[in-house]
Amino acid sequence: MPEAIDQLKEKKHSDDFELWEENVQVVQMFLRMQTQWIVGMGGPVGLHYPSLEWLCKLYAVTDPAAMLEGIQVMEVAALAFFAETRK
């Protein structure tokens, strides 16, 4: 994972991207979960969902099921990125 961070830091092009309003809360929650990765021998394997449940309560998320689904989409994309950077 440190190699992936180094690669991101070395990028020469802009990292700006558009974030649709309907995705803002999911992205914010994903960033809050950034220290909650479960890591196995091969690297990250997924997020610690009990932490997500606690954060949903803390931040008064009105639709936790939708939040979980949004987090899972980002989690799958992140895991694919991690796997690609390990090659």
N, C-alpha and C positions, 0 to 999 in steps of 0.2 A: 504494500500500500504506500510506503514512503516514495517508491519510484513513481507512482501515479501522481502524487502531489508534486514531485519535482518536475514531471513532464508538464503538468498544468502551469506551473510557474514559468517554465521556459517558453511557452507559446508566444509567438510574435504577433499574432492577429488579435483582434478585439474579442473579448469574451462576453460582450454585451448580448443580451437576448431579450425577447419579448415574453412577458409573463401575463397571461390572461387573468383578469380580475377574479374569475371563478376558481382559479388555482392558487391564489395567494395564500389562503389559510393552510392548504395542504403543504405548500412549499415551506411556509414558516414552521409548521409542525415537523416536517422532515428535518429541517435544520436544528430544531430542538432535540431531535432524536439522534443527532450525529455521533454522540458518544455511547450509543446503546447497541452497537453492532455485536453480535455473537460471532466469535472468531474460532475457527477450527484449525486443524493442521494445514489446510490448504488456503487459509485466508477467511474473509468474512463469509458467513453462510446465511445471515438474515438478521433482522432487527428483533430486539427483545420487546415483544408486544405488551407484556404487563406494564412496561414503562409508558407505552403509548396510552394505555388505559388511564394511568395516573395523570398524564399530561392532559388528556381530554377532560378529565374532571377539573384539574387545576385551571385550565383556560376556558372552561364552560362551553365545550364544543357541543352544539345542539344536535348534530347528527354523527355520532361516533362511528356508525357503520360506513357511512360515506367517507369519513376521514380515513378509516382503516383501508378502504379500497383504494383511495388516492395514494396513501403511503405505500401500499403494496405495489402499485404501478411504478412509483419512483424507486422502490427497493429492488424490483426486478431489473430496472434499467441500470441502477448502480452496480448490482451484482454482475451483470453482463459486462459493464465497463471494467470492473475489477478483474474479471476473468480474462478479458482481452489484454489488459496491461500486464498480466502475469506471463503471457506467452513469450 
